[in-house]
Amino acid sequence: MSVQAPYYAVIFSSKHSSETDGYEQMATRMVELAKAQPGFLGIESARGEDGRGITVSYWESLKAIQDWKEHGFHRTAQSLGKSKWYETFQVRICRVEREYGSDTRNGVDP
Amino acid sequence: MSVQAPYYAVIFSSKHSSETDGYEQMATRMVELAKAQPGFLGIESARGEDGRGITVSYWESLKAIQDWKEHGFHRTAQSLGKSKWYETFQVRICRVEREYGSDTRNGVDP
C-alpha cells in the first residue's frame, strides 16, 4: 500500500525504565491491534542499547489517531507504560507535508 | 529550551547497508552542525541491532529545514549516505500540531 502526503504521523519517543516485565508481549499486541484499526497506514520502530526508542505510526486522519488513542486495550497499555515501562515519554501528533527517499513510491508501506 | 507547537519535524528512517566505514564520524559531525543551524530545536535518534534507525530533528520553520538540507557539508553527507551507508532511507517533513507526555513542559528540549 502506498499513500501520498498529506497524512498524519504520531512520533512516540521514550526511555525505558529498568522494569521490562510484560513489555515485549504488550508491544507486539499493540502493533497487531493498531494494524487492524481503520485509517492505519504503517508503523516503524527503533530502540538502541541505551533504552531510548522512537516509534512512528502513520494514519489517514486525526480522527483515526484519536480513535486509536481511545481504544480500550490501548488505554490499558498506555496506563501500564506510564506507571511501569517508561521512565520518560513524549507523544507528538504531526501532519506529514511531503516526503522523499529511496523508496520511489514515496508512500507509506506498512 | 522549550518550544510550543506548532513547529516542524523531519523524520529520517533508514536501513544501514553493510558498509559502515566513516559513518559514526560523519553522523556526529552532522549533529554538531545541525545544532549550530538557525531554527534548530532538537534532535533524537534510535537504531536497533537490525540496522533500522529513526532520527527525528525539530525545527522552527520549513525555511530552517530547507536551509539545513542545502548546507554544503550536509549535502556531501547526504550523497555519501545514499551511495554508501544506507540500503534504504525515507525523509518525511512534518508539521507538529500538538504534543503531550511525561515532560510536563511539553516542548522540545535539545
Backbone of each chain as ProteinMPNN parsed JSONL, in Angstrom:
{"seq_chain_A": "MSVQAPYYAVIFSSKHSSETDGYEQMATRMVELAKAQPGFLGIESARGEDGRGITVSYWESLKAIQDWKEHGFHRTAQSLGKSKWYETFQVRICRVEREYGSDTRNGVDP", "coords_chain_A": {"N_chain_A": [[0.831, -1.197, 0.0], [0.493, 2.218, -0.799], [0.675, 5.599, 0.068], [-0.066, 8.989, -0.547], [1.252, 12.097, 0.676], [-0.81, 14.803, 1.94], [-0.738, 13.15, 5.131], [-0.965, 11.675, 8.41], [1.202, 11.551, 11.313], [2.279, 9.893, 14.265], [4.649, 10.545, 16.534], [6.33, 8.742, 18.813], [8.331, 9.0, 21.481], [10.538, 7.507, 23.738], [12.005, 6.593, 26.916], [13.119, 3.712, 28.301], [12.324, 2.303, 31.498], [13.897, 0.437, 34.171], [12.282, -1.662, 34.466], [11.025, -4.292, 32.715], [9.284, -6.322, 32.502], [6.749, -8.024, 30.864], [6.613, -6.196, 28.831], [7.441, -6.648, 26.066], [5.56, -8.476, 25.093], [3.21, -6.983, 25.327], [3.838, -4.862, 23.587], [4.012, -6.134, 21.104], [1.377, -7.007, 20.824], [0.074, -4.552, 20.745], [0.929, -3.494, 18.294], [-0.235, -5.32, 16.541], [-2.96, -4.794, 17.048], [-3.115, -2.072, 16.333], [-2.622, -2.212, 13.592], [-4.986, -3.284, 12.756], [-6.744, -1.236, 13.001], [-9.087, 1.187, 11.668], [-7.947, 3.398, 9.141], [-5.254, 3.114, 9.653], [-1.913, 3.311, 8.518], [0.788, 2.573, 8.592], [3.761, 1.519, 10.443], [6.778, 2.115, 12.237], [9.767, 1.366, 14.036], [12.417, 1.856, 16.374], [14.937, 0.959, 18.702], [17.59, 1.717, 20.801], [20.583, 0.463, 22.468], [20.807, 1.957, 24.745], [18.318, 2.188, 25.769], [16.675, 4.12, 24.801], [14.012, 4.887, 22.666], [12.236, 5.203, 19.518], [9.11, 5.273, 18.092], [7.193, 5.469, 15.215], [4.003, 5.923, 14.07], [1.71, 5.826, 11.31], [-1.066, 7.503, 9.879], [-4.324, 7.936, 8.373], [-5.895, 10.112, 9.12], [-6.61, 12.672, 11.644], [-8.747, 11.883, 13.148], [-8.588, 9.069, 13.024], [-6.295, 8.694, 14.541], [-7.137, 9.647, 17.035], [-9.197, 7.827, 17.602], [-7.738, 5.476, 17.884], [-6.167, 6.158, 20.078], [-8.094, 6.124, 22.04], [-8.897, 3.536, 22.16], [-9.887, 0.693, 23.955], [-8.113, -1.439, 24.934], [-5.72, -0.348, 24.24], [-5.663, 1.88, 25.875], [-5.291, 0.698, 28.353], [-2.722, -0.277, 27.95], [-1.333, 2.149, 27.643], [-1.573, 3.195, 30.199], [-0.186, 1.3, 31.742], [2.303, 1.618, 30.566], [3.011, 4.235, 31.332], [3.13, 3.97, 34.147], [4.933, 1.959, 34.596], [6.76, 0.907, 32.469], [8.027, 3.026, 31.143], [10.452, 5.462, 31.676], [10.579, 8.07, 30.845], [8.458, 9.692, 28.435], [7.279, 10.962, 25.277], [4.778, 12.273, 23.184], [4.081, 13.153, 19.908], [1.909, 14.685, 17.689], [1.592, 14.828, 14.295], [1.358, 16.421, 11.064], [2.08, 15.064, 8.019], [3.769, 16.646, 5.562], [5.248, 16.399, 3.197], [7.315, 14.022, 1.394], [10.302, 12.139, 0.639], [12.669, 9.849, -0.806], [14.549, 6.746, -0.907], [12.732, 4.878, -1.466], [10.935, 4.809, -4.151], [8.275, 4.951, -4.551], [7.43, 6.702, -2.753], [5.686, 6.609, -0.485], [3.737, 5.359, 2.294], [4.473, 2.232, 3.557], [3.238, -0.322, 5.044]], "CA_chain_A": [[0.0, 0.0, 0.0], [1.27, 3.451, -0.878], [-0.201, 6.743, 0.329], [0.563, 10.285, -0.796], [1.026, 13.156, 1.656], [-0.68, 14.793, 3.396], [-1.354, 12.194, 6.049], [-0.584, 12.048, 9.773], [2.178, 10.695, 11.995], [2.437, 10.02, 15.714], [6.025, 10.242, 16.95], [6.347, 8.358, 20.234], [9.725, 8.901, 21.929], [10.51, 7.028, 25.122], [13.176, 5.998, 27.554], [12.65, 2.611, 29.143], [12.761, 2.144, 32.88], [14.571, -0.86, 34.346], [11.201, -2.661, 34.523], [10.682, -4.704, 31.347], [8.358, -7.454, 32.585], [5.492, -7.912, 30.127], [6.639, -5.145, 27.813], [7.527, -7.139, 24.685], [4.273, -9.088, 24.774], [2.258, -5.894, 25.128], [4.214, -4.099, 22.386], [3.616, -6.945, 19.942], [-0.084, -6.98, 20.752], [-0.347, -3.197, 20.347], [1.159, -3.361, 16.843], [-1.294, -6.119, 15.9], [-4.233, -4.071, 17.169], [-3.028, -0.83, 15.54], [-2.742, -2.577, 12.174], [-6.381, -3.621, 12.479], [-7.575, -0.032, 13.17], [-9.394, 1.962, 10.456], [-7.086, 4.557, 8.912], [-3.843, 2.8, 9.922], [-1.136, 3.262, 7.266], [2.088, 1.924, 8.745], [4.438, 1.763, 11.716], [8.193, 1.757, 12.258], [10.233, 1.472, 15.396], [13.832, 1.554, 16.619], [15.355, 1.201, 20.081], [19.021, 1.474, 20.965], [21.012, -0.237, 23.685], [20.677, 2.863, 25.886], [16.932, 2.179, 26.227], [15.889, 5.175, 24.147], [13.346, 4.372, 21.479], [11.31, 6.036, 18.742], [8.153, 4.565, 17.251], [6.348, 6.381, 14.445], [2.886, 5.288, 13.365], [1.173, 6.702, 10.266], [-2.532, 7.415, 9.883], [-5.007, 8.71, 7.33], [-6.569, 11.311, 9.636], [-6.55, 12.91, 13.083], [-9.817, 11.059, 13.724], [-8.064, 7.706, 13.187], [-5.354, 8.742, 15.668], [-7.933, 9.795, 18.256], [-9.896, 6.55, 17.84], [-6.749, 4.502, 18.379], [-5.787, 6.586, 21.433], [-9.177, 5.805, 22.978], [-9.157, 2.09, 22.107], [-9.872, 0.177, 25.324], [-6.906, -2.172, 25.302], [-4.616, 0.597, 24.095], [-5.668, 2.715, 27.09], [-4.656, -0.114, 29.402], [-1.284, -0.294, 27.646], [-0.803, 3.493, 27.938], [-1.511, 3.324, 31.652], [0.94, 0.466, 32.203], [3.534, 2.241, 30.074], [3.327, 5.397, 32.182], [3.418, 3.616, 35.533], [5.838, 0.823, 34.74], [7.822, 0.624, 31.49], [8.722, 4.203, 30.612], [10.986, 6.457, 32.601], [10.023, 9.286, 30.24], [7.916, 9.508, 27.083], [6.695, 12.157, 24.668], [3.972, 11.959, 22.004], [3.878, 14.315, 19.029], [0.96, 14.458, 16.597], [2.126, 15.618, 13.182], [0.832, 16.309, 9.703], [3.185, 14.85, 7.075], [3.534, 17.578, 4.463], [5.828, 15.813, 1.984], [8.336, 13.034, 1.686], [11.107, 11.649, -0.468], [13.629, 8.855, -0.324], [14.977, 5.694, -1.823], [11.503, 4.199, -1.866], [10.48, 5.738, -5.191], [6.823, 5.106, -4.5], [7.197, 7.852, -1.88], [4.482, 6.447, 0.317], [3.85, 4.541, 3.498], [4.354, 0.818, 3.217], [3.231, -0.996, 6.345]], "C_chain_A": [[0.867, 1.248, 0.0], [0.319, 4.643, -0.764], [0.561, 8.034, 0.091], [0.262, 11.242, 0.363], [-0.031, 14.11, 1.102], [-1.38, 13.608, 4.065], [-0.78, 12.526, 7.428], [0.383, 11.047, 10.39], [2.097, 10.944, 13.498], [3.859, 9.59, 16.051], [6.0, 9.966, 18.454], [7.804, 8.118, 20.629], [9.716, 8.469, 23.388], [11.885, 6.593, 25.6], [12.651, 4.934, 28.495], [13.151, 2.747, 30.576], [13.504, 0.811, 32.984], [13.56, -2.009, 34.384], [10.779, -3.056, 33.112], [9.656, -5.836, 31.319], [7.046, -7.178, 31.836], [5.513, -6.948, 28.966], [6.577, -5.696, 26.382], [6.196, -7.718, 24.206], [3.231, -7.998, 24.47], [2.564, -5.12, 23.841], [3.793, -4.844, 21.118], [2.112, -6.894, 19.732], [-0.578, -5.621, 20.271], [-0.164, -2.99, 18.841], [0.088, -4.132, 16.071], [-2.618, -5.363, 15.893], [-4.24, -2.792, 16.332], [-3.243, -1.139, 14.067], [-4.179, -2.888, 11.778], [-7.306, -2.402, 12.572], [-7.893, 0.623, 11.815], [-8.443, 3.157, 10.342], [-5.621, 4.325, 9.206], [-3.083, 2.68, 8.598], [0.182, 2.517, 7.401], [2.696, 2.236, 10.097], [5.903, 1.373, 11.571], [8.752, 2.107, 13.619], [11.724, 1.164, 15.48], [14.134, 1.837, 18.084], [16.816, 0.82, 20.225], [19.333, 0.803, 22.288], [20.896, 0.634, 24.928], [19.237, 2.95, 26.4], [16.065, 3.268, 25.618], [15.3, 4.649, 22.85], [12.457, 5.399, 20.816], [10.412, 5.103, 17.94], [7.329, 5.616, 16.524], [5.245, 5.56, 13.782], [2.261, 6.322, 12.432], [-0.31, 6.423, 10.076], [-3.133, 8.315, 8.806], [-5.531, 10.051, 7.832], [-6.337, 11.469, 11.134], [-7.614, 12.081, 13.807], [-9.316, 9.626, 13.977], [-7.104, 7.634, 14.368], [-6.107, 8.806, 16.993], [-8.643, 8.488, 18.612], [-8.94, 5.501, 18.413], [-6.309, 4.863, 19.804], [-6.823, 6.125, 22.465], [-9.571, 4.33, 22.972], [-8.946, 1.491, 23.504], [-8.583, -0.499, 25.731], [-5.668, -1.285, 25.182], [-4.517, 1.509, 25.318], [-5.017, 1.982, 28.258], [-3.142, -0.119, 29.206], [-0.637, 1.053, 27.969], [-0.598, 3.667, 29.439], [-0.343, 2.524, 32.233], [2.271, 1.069, 31.78], [3.979, 3.377, 30.977], [3.807, 4.972, 33.57], [4.591, 2.655, 35.676], [7.032, 0.831, 33.774], [8.632, 1.829, 31.059], [9.185, 5.13, 31.723], [10.501, 7.838, 32.147], [9.42, 8.921, 28.883], [7.343, 10.834, 26.598], [5.959, 11.733, 23.396], [3.791, 13.234, 21.191], [2.97, 13.92, 17.871], [1.332, 15.4, 15.456], [1.331, 15.407, 11.898], [2.026, 16.168, 8.762], [2.897, 15.676, 5.828], [4.076, 17.036, 3.139], [6.907, 14.831, 2.366], [9.116, 12.695, 0.426], [12.076, 10.611, 0.085], [13.922, 7.807, -1.357], [13.802, 4.83, -2.251], [10.8, 5.112, -2.868], [8.965, 5.887, -5.233], [6.445, 6.275, -3.609], [5.909, 7.733, -1.085], [4.764, 5.61, 1.549], [3.611, 3.088, 3.109], [4.405, 0.002, 4.505], [3.866, -2.391, 6.255]], "O_chain_A": [[1.862, 1.32, 0.721], [-0.718, 4.683, -1.426], [1.72, 8.152, 0.49], [-0.82, 11.212, 0.95], [-0.146, 14.223, -0.119], [-2.436, 13.143, 3.636], [-0.161, 13.578, 7.588], [0.389, 9.866, 10.045], [1.874, 12.071, 13.941], [4.229, 8.428, 15.879], [5.69, 10.847, 19.256], [8.432, 7.161, 20.175], [8.958, 9.015, 24.19], [12.782, 6.276, 24.819], [11.84, 5.214, 29.378], [14.251, 3.24, 30.826], [13.71, 0.137, 31.975], [13.937, -3.181, 34.339], [10.227, -2.231, 32.384], [9.212, -6.257, 30.25], [6.333, -6.222, 32.141], [4.555, -6.875, 28.197], [5.751, -5.255, 25.582], [5.765, -7.484, 23.077], [2.481, -8.083, 23.497], [1.651, -4.765, 23.095], [3.279, -4.241, 20.176], [1.634, -6.755, 18.606], [-1.525, -5.537, 19.49], [-1.011, -2.378, 18.19], [-0.431, -3.647, 15.065], [-3.307, -5.298, 14.875], [-5.243, -2.464, 15.698], [-3.96, -0.418, 13.373], [-4.549, -2.772, 10.609], [-8.495, -2.497, 12.269], [-7.053, 0.611, 10.915], [-8.172, 3.84, 11.33], [-4.81, 5.235, 9.034], [-3.553, 2.026, 7.667], [0.649, 1.899, 6.444], [2.212, 3.11, 10.817], [6.232, 0.418, 10.869], [8.275, 3.03, 14.279], [12.232, 0.314, 14.749], [13.657, 2.823, 18.646], [17.228, -0.267, 19.82], [18.45, 0.604, 23.122], [20.886, 0.118, 26.046], [18.956, 3.686, 27.345], [14.865, 3.336, 25.883], [15.998, 4.044, 22.037], [11.984, 6.341, 21.452], [10.896, 4.247, 17.2], [6.823, 6.55, 17.145], [5.518, 4.624, 13.031], [2.274, 7.521, 12.71], [-0.755, 5.276, 10.106], [-2.537, 9.308, 8.39], [-5.606, 11.016, 7.072], [-5.922, 10.529, 11.812], [-7.405, 11.635, 14.935], [-9.593, 9.046, 15.027], [-7.089, 6.65, 15.107], [-5.764, 8.111, 17.949], [-8.686, 8.093, 19.777], [-9.298, 4.741, 19.312], [-6.103, 3.979, 20.635], [-6.485, 5.785, 23.598], [-10.478, 3.924, 23.699], [-7.935, 1.761, 24.153], [-8.012, -0.168, 26.77], [-4.698, -1.446, 25.922], [-3.42, 1.868, 25.744], [-4.283, 2.577, 29.049], [-2.379, 0.015, 30.163], [0.47, 1.101, 28.504], [0.41, 4.212, 29.888], [0.39, 3.006, 33.097], [3.246, 1.039, 32.532], [5.149, 3.482, 31.344], [4.763, 5.533, 34.105], [5.179, 2.545, 36.753], [8.182, 0.77, 34.21], [9.787, 1.693, 30.656], [8.408, 5.527, 32.591], [10.072, 8.66, 32.958], [9.834, 7.944, 28.26], [6.975, 11.703, 27.389], [6.47, 10.923, 22.622], [3.395, 14.27, 21.726], [3.231, 12.947, 17.164], [1.38, 16.617, 15.633], [0.721, 14.359, 11.683], [2.885, 17.048, 8.71], [1.913, 15.442, 5.127], [3.448, 17.191, 2.091], [7.363, 14.801, 3.509], [8.661, 12.927, -0.694], [12.275, 10.513, 1.296], [13.588, 7.955, -2.533], [13.863, 4.138, -3.267], [10.144, 6.077, -2.477], [8.432, 6.807, -5.853], [5.327, 6.786, -3.667], [5.126, 8.681, -1.029], [5.9, 5.209, 1.801], [2.649, 2.772, 2.409], [5.484, -0.326, 4.998], [3.944, -3.1, 7.258]]}, "seq_chain_B": "MSVQAPYYAVIFSSKHSSETDGYEQMATRMVELAKAQPGFLGIESARGEDGRGITVSYWESLKAIQDWKEHGFHRTAQSLGKSKWYETFQVRICRVEREYGSDTRNGVDP", "coords_chain_B": {"N_chain_B": [[15.68, 24.619, 26.796], [12.433, 25.299, 25.654], [9.763, 24.716, 23.466], [6.663, 25.62, 22.047], [4.144, 23.849, 20.184], [2.678, 25.053, 17.091], [5.453, 23.513, 15.394], [8.182, 22.223, 13.417], [9.052, 18.956, 12.106], [11.521, 16.641, 11.019], [11.393, 13.474, 9.926], [13.597, 10.946, 9.683], [14.058, 7.931, 8.322], [15.85, 4.936, 8.174], [17.682, 2.185, 6.724], [20.589, 0.586, 7.447], [23.324, -0.183, 5.274], [25.777, -2.794, 4.729], [28.078, -1.484, 4.796], [29.943, 0.477, 6.86], [31.998, 2.155, 7.246], [33.358, 5.17, 8.254], [30.933, 6.223, 8.943], [29.998, 6.773, 11.659], [31.598, 8.891, 12.486], [30.866, 10.856, 10.634], [28.121, 11.098, 11.257], [28.184, 12.118, 13.862], [29.399, 14.57, 13.376], [27.454, 15.751, 11.757], [25.321, 16.114, 13.541], [26.455, 17.978, 15.278], [26.759, 20.142, 13.492], [24.081, 20.577, 12.722], [22.962, 21.428, 15.133], [24.051, 23.933, 15.311], [22.712, 25.35, 13.435], [20.488, 28.018, 12.372], [17.247, 28.129, 13.798], [17.152, 25.526, 14.637], [15.803, 23.1, 16.85], [15.917, 20.67, 18.244], [17.01, 17.196, 18.523], [16.616, 13.695, 18.1], [17.399, 10.218, 18.289], [17.399, 6.764, 17.323], [18.649, 3.462, 16.964], [18.293, 0.133, 16.085], [19.476, -3.276, 16.612], [19.062, -4.546, 14.241], [19.811, -2.816, 12.303], [18.036, -0.917, 11.47], [17.012, 2.416, 11.674], [15.789, 5.429, 13.241], [15.777, 8.864, 13.017], [14.802, 11.89, 14.387], [14.581, 15.251, 13.74], [13.998, 18.548, 14.983], [12.516, 21.665, 14.159], [12.173, 25.259, 13.801], [10.886, 26.274, 11.549], [9.826, 25.716, 8.088], [11.592, 26.892, 6.393], [13.994, 26.849, 7.855], [14.481, 24.105, 7.802], [14.851, 23.694, 5.06], [17.124, 25.281, 4.621], [19.019, 23.861, 6.091], [19.003, 21.453, 4.706], [20.243, 22.25, 2.382], [22.75, 22.935, 3.163], [26.243, 23.02, 2.679], [28.152, 21.0, 3.631], [26.394, 19.185, 4.675], [25.106, 18.36, 2.378], [27.107, 16.902, 1.14], [27.264, 14.816, 2.987], [24.7, 13.701, 2.685], [24.896, 12.72, 0.098], [26.929, 10.792, 0.344], [25.631, 9.136, 2.146], [23.489, 8.103, 0.624], [24.865, 6.719, -1.389], [26.48, 4.933, -0.062], [26.143, 4.316, 2.852], [23.449, 3.796, 3.431], [21.013, 1.373, 2.885], [18.311, 1.607, 2.38], [16.318, 4.596, 2.612], [14.124, 7.08, 3.994], [12.606, 10.248, 3.965], [10.611, 12.393, 5.836], [8.779, 15.322, 5.959], [7.309, 17.182, 8.418], [4.599, 18.867, 10.099], [4.384, 19.665, 13.412], [1.608, 19.308, 15.294], [0.532, 19.078, 17.871], [1.454, 18.093, 21.246], [2.183, 15.843, 23.951], [3.114, 14.424, 27.137], [5.435, 12.854, 29.442], [7.211, 14.776, 30.009], [6.504, 17.601, 31.407], [6.739, 20.135, 30.519], [6.14, 20.036, 27.949], [7.534, 20.491, 25.515], [10.2, 20.951, 23.095], [13.353, 19.77, 23.917], [16.469, 20.189, 23.435]], "CA_chain_B": [[14.809, 25.363, 25.885], [11.137, 24.644, 25.446], [9.041, 25.353, 22.358], [5.288, 25.173, 21.889], [3.658, 23.574, 18.836], [3.266, 24.26, 16.005], [6.808, 23.645, 14.864], [8.344, 21.24, 12.335], [9.889, 17.785, 12.367], [11.981, 15.827, 9.894], [11.549, 12.072, 10.32], [14.525, 10.276, 8.765], [14.045, 6.488, 8.583], [16.86, 4.331, 7.301], [18.239, 0.86, 6.994], [22.003, 0.618, 7.115], [23.955, -1.215, 4.452], [26.856, -3.465, 5.471], [29.21, -0.547, 4.764], [29.807, 1.422, 7.973], [33.229, 2.931, 7.325], [33.224, 6.627, 8.248], [29.567, 6.664, 9.264], [29.842, 7.351, 13.001], [32.275, 10.183, 12.496], [30.025, 11.789, 9.873], [26.868, 11.31, 11.99], [28.498, 13.016, 14.976], [29.652, 15.911, 12.81], [26.173, 16.285, 11.274], [24.551, 16.582, 14.702], [27.115, 19.224, 15.711], [26.431, 21.21, 12.534], [22.638, 20.854, 12.804], [22.723, 22.194, 16.364], [24.507, 25.308, 15.097], [21.892, 25.992, 12.394], [19.364, 28.839, 12.84], [15.948, 27.466, 13.794], [17.233, 24.157, 15.168], [15.169, 22.989, 18.17], [16.294, 19.458, 18.962], [17.193, 16.004, 17.695], [16.638, 12.428, 18.838], [17.773, 9.165, 17.363], [17.479, 5.397, 17.859], [18.924, 2.452, 15.952], [18.282, -1.199, 16.665], [20.514, -4.21, 16.172], [18.765, -4.962, 12.87], [20.303, -1.8, 11.366], [16.996, 0.059, 11.158], [17.122, 3.562, 12.562], [14.925, 6.595, 13.072], [16.251, 10.109, 13.601], [13.855, 12.987, 14.207], [15.09, 16.571, 14.118], [12.899, 19.506, 15.167], [12.898, 22.965, 13.592], [11.192, 26.343, 13.965], [10.185, 26.621, 10.306], [10.198, 24.977, 6.875], [12.781, 27.582, 5.88], [15.158, 26.328, 8.585], [14.711, 22.748, 7.287], [15.387, 23.835, 3.703], [18.496, 25.798, 4.73], [19.87, 22.773, 6.565], [19.115, 20.481, 3.608], [21.142, 22.782, 1.35], [24.059, 23.207, 3.77], [27.25, 22.365, 1.848], [28.706, 19.77, 4.188], [25.271, 18.261, 4.813], [24.871, 17.787, 1.037], [28.128, 15.86, 0.967], [26.854, 13.684, 3.831], [23.53, 13.084, 2.047], [25.358, 11.978, -1.071], [27.625, 9.598, 0.84], [24.612, 8.267, 2.75], [22.75, 7.42, -0.443], [25.706, 5.824, -2.2], [27.36, 4.073, 0.732], [25.76, 3.843, 4.182], [22.038, 3.411, 3.584], [20.397, 0.451, 1.924], [17.099, 2.362, 2.053], [16.031, 5.692, 3.534], [12.939, 7.867, 3.68], [12.563, 11.515, 4.706], [9.257, 12.959, 5.905], [8.732, 16.667, 6.522], [6.034, 17.217, 9.145], [4.247, 19.972, 10.995], [3.95, 19.131, 14.711], [0.363, 20.005, 15.635], [0.421, 19.138, 19.333], [2.245, 17.068, 21.915], [1.987, 15.645, 25.389], [3.998, 13.371, 27.616], [5.888, 12.913, 30.831], [7.884, 16.061, 30.126], [5.346, 18.47, 31.6], [6.92, 21.399, 29.812], [5.547, 19.807, 26.634], [8.278, 21.198, 24.479], [11.407, 20.303, 22.603], [14.472, 20.045, 24.801], [17.625, 19.626, 22.717]], "C_chain_B": [[13.517, 24.599, 25.643], [10.337, 25.417, 24.411], [7.633, 24.774, 22.254], [4.97, 24.893, 20.423], [2.784, 24.753, 18.392], [4.729, 24.569, 15.747], [6.97, 22.496, 13.869], [9.29, 20.108, 12.712], [10.304, 17.149, 11.047], [12.202, 14.41, 10.424], [12.431, 11.408, 9.265], [14.603, 8.803, 9.172], [15.041, 5.832, 7.646], [17.166, 2.892, 7.689], [19.68, 0.903, 6.531], [22.386, -0.485, 6.144], [25.026, -1.908, 5.305], [28.1, -2.578, 5.545], [29.063, 0.494, 5.876], [31.006, 2.365, 8.089], [32.961, 4.443, 7.236], [31.871, 7.137, 8.716], [29.472, 7.389, 10.61], [30.44, 8.749, 13.086], [31.417, 11.254, 11.793], [28.741, 12.104, 10.644], [27.079, 12.284, 13.149], [28.684, 14.448, 14.486], [28.347, 16.562, 12.348], [25.326, 16.829, 12.427], [25.137, 17.896, 15.216], [26.72, 20.391, 14.811], [24.953, 21.586, 12.592], [22.336, 21.744, 14.008], [23.126, 23.66, 16.22], [23.664, 26.054, 14.069], [20.806, 26.885, 13.014], [18.071, 28.038, 12.767], [15.971, 26.029, 14.272], [16.643, 24.121, 16.576], [15.608, 21.758, 18.954], [16.459, 18.292, 18.012], [17.17, 14.778, 18.602], [16.786, 11.302, 17.83], [17.779, 7.816, 18.059], [17.777, 4.45, 16.711], [19.02, 1.094, 16.629], [19.362, -2.085, 16.082], [20.29, -4.695, 14.742], [19.211, -3.928, 11.831], [19.262, -0.765, 10.974], [17.048, 1.195, 12.176], [16.121, 4.642, 12.236], [15.603, 7.775, 13.755], [15.195, 11.164, 13.343], [14.531, 14.278, 14.644], [13.916, 17.547, 14.108], [13.386, 20.911, 14.83], [11.774, 23.984, 13.759], [10.336, 26.55, 12.732], [10.607, 25.704, 9.154], [11.449, 25.589, 6.242], [14.046, 27.043, 6.556], [15.511, 24.921, 8.091], [15.367, 22.806, 5.907], [16.847, 24.308, 3.741], [19.468, 24.698, 5.161], [20.062, 21.716, 5.466], [20.159, 20.919, 2.584], [22.527, 23.147, 1.874], [25.129, 22.374, 3.043], [27.742, 21.026, 2.379], [27.608, 18.718, 4.381], [24.971, 17.607, 3.464], [25.868, 16.673, 0.738], [27.738, 14.61, 1.752], [25.667, 12.948, 3.214], [23.959, 12.203, 0.88], [26.073, 10.686, -0.665], [26.636, 8.603, 1.444], [23.899, 7.438, 1.7], [23.605, 6.355, -1.126], [26.366, 4.729, -1.372], [26.696, 3.46, 1.974], [24.341, 3.308, 4.295], [21.589, 2.468, 2.481], [19.089, 1.078, 1.433], [16.991, 3.531, 3.034], [14.78, 6.416, 3.065], [12.945, 9.113, 4.563], [11.136, 12.04, 4.674], [9.308, 14.307, 6.619], [7.348, 16.867, 7.132], [5.858, 18.526, 9.906], [3.733, 19.356, 12.291], [2.758, 19.955, 15.177], [0.181, 20.141, 17.143], [1.224, 18.01, 19.934], [1.867, 16.966, 23.377], [2.942, 14.55, 25.83], [4.435, 13.611, 29.03], [6.702, 14.184, 31.091], [6.794, 17.132, 30.193], [5.496, 19.824, 30.927], [6.336, 21.29, 28.407], [6.251, 20.579, 25.535], [9.466, 20.394, 24.023], [12.563, 20.711, 23.494], [15.73, 19.417, 24.203], [18.702, 19.136, 23.691]], "O_chain_B": [[13.531, 23.383, 25.45], [10.248, 26.643, 24.479], [7.448, 23.562, 22.363], [5.45, 25.59, 19.53], [2.19, 25.406, 19.25], [5.182, 25.708, 15.862], [5.981, 21.856, 13.513], [10.2, 20.277, 13.524], [9.537, 17.123, 10.085], [13.077, 14.174, 11.256], [12.054, 11.319, 8.097], [15.143, 8.469, 10.226], [15.072, 6.139, 6.454], [16.938, 2.459, 8.819], [19.965, 1.214, 5.375], [21.839, -1.587, 6.189], [25.148, -1.615, 6.495], [29.051, -2.884, 6.263], [28.144, 1.312, 5.831], [31.02, 3.263, 8.931], [32.401, 4.922, 6.25], [31.678, 8.343, 8.869], [28.928, 8.491, 10.688], [29.861, 9.66, 13.679], [31.264, 12.377, 12.275], [28.315, 13.258, 10.681], [26.254, 13.166, 13.386], [28.196, 15.401, 15.092], [28.15, 17.765, 12.52], [24.694, 17.877, 12.3], [24.395, 18.821, 15.55], [26.392, 21.478, 15.286], [24.605, 22.765, 12.521], [21.555, 22.691, 13.914], [22.604, 24.525, 16.923], [23.866, 27.248, 13.848], [20.261, 26.549, 14.065], [17.825, 27.344, 11.781], [14.93, 25.374, 14.314], [16.934, 24.988, 17.4], [15.667, 21.791, 20.183], [16.098, 18.379, 16.838], [17.649, 14.824, 19.735], [16.361, 11.411, 16.68], [18.121, 7.721, 19.238], [17.235, 4.601, 15.616], [19.734, 0.927, 17.618], [20.077, -1.686, 15.163], [21.215, -5.197, 14.102], [19.019, -4.125, 10.632], [19.564, 0.165, 10.227], [17.118, 0.962, 13.383], [15.659, 4.761, 11.1], [15.962, 7.697, 14.93], [14.739, 11.324, 12.211], [14.996, 14.391, 15.778], [12.97, 17.398, 13.334], [14.506, 21.297, 15.165], [10.598, 23.633, 13.845], [9.18, 26.958, 12.844], [11.619, 25.007, 9.241], [12.258, 24.887, 5.634], [15.055, 26.81, 5.89], [16.687, 24.578, 7.972], [16.31, 22.068, 5.621], [17.693, 23.809, 2.998], [20.591, 24.614, 4.662], [21.148, 21.157, 5.318], [20.862, 20.097, 1.996], [23.378, 23.614, 1.116], [24.947, 21.177, 2.82], [27.746, 20.031, 1.654], [27.857, 17.518, 4.266], [24.619, 16.429, 3.413], [25.52, 15.642, 0.162], [27.862, 13.49, 1.257], [25.627, 11.718, 3.216], [23.456, 11.094, 0.697], [25.851, 9.627, -1.254], [26.776, 7.391, 1.279], [23.723, 6.23, 1.856], [23.143, 5.249, -1.406], [26.77, 3.702, -1.918], [26.683, 2.24, 2.135], [24.054, 2.469, 5.149], [21.769, 2.742, 1.295], [18.796, 1.08, 0.238], [17.508, 3.464, 4.15], [14.425, 6.37, 1.887], [13.25, 9.043, 5.754], [10.523, 12.122, 3.61], [9.814, 14.415, 7.736], [6.335, 16.737, 6.444], [6.82, 19.187, 10.295], [2.756, 18.608, 12.277], [2.882, 21.154, 15.425], [-0.265, 21.178, 17.634], [1.631, 17.082, 19.235], [1.301, 17.892, 23.958], [3.509, 13.836, 25.004], [3.886, 14.457, 29.735], [6.863, 14.61, 32.234], [6.23, 17.522, 29.17], [4.527, 20.57, 30.776], [6.068, 22.298, 27.752], [5.61, 21.244, 24.721], [9.709, 19.288, 24.506], [12.727, 21.895, 23.79], [16.017, 18.244, 24.444], [19.741, 18.635, 23.261]]}, "name": "protein", "num_of_chains": 2, "seq": "MSVQAPYYAVIFSSKHSSETDGYEQMATRMVELAKAQPGFLGIESARGEDGRGITVSYWESLKAIQDWKEHGFHRTAQSLGKSKWYETFQVRICRVEREYGSDTRNGVDPMSVQAPYYAVIFSSKHSSETDGYEQMATRMVELAKAQPGFLGIESARGEDGRGITVSYWESLKAIQDWKEHGFHRTAQSLGKSKWYETFQVRICRVEREYGSDTRNGVDP"}
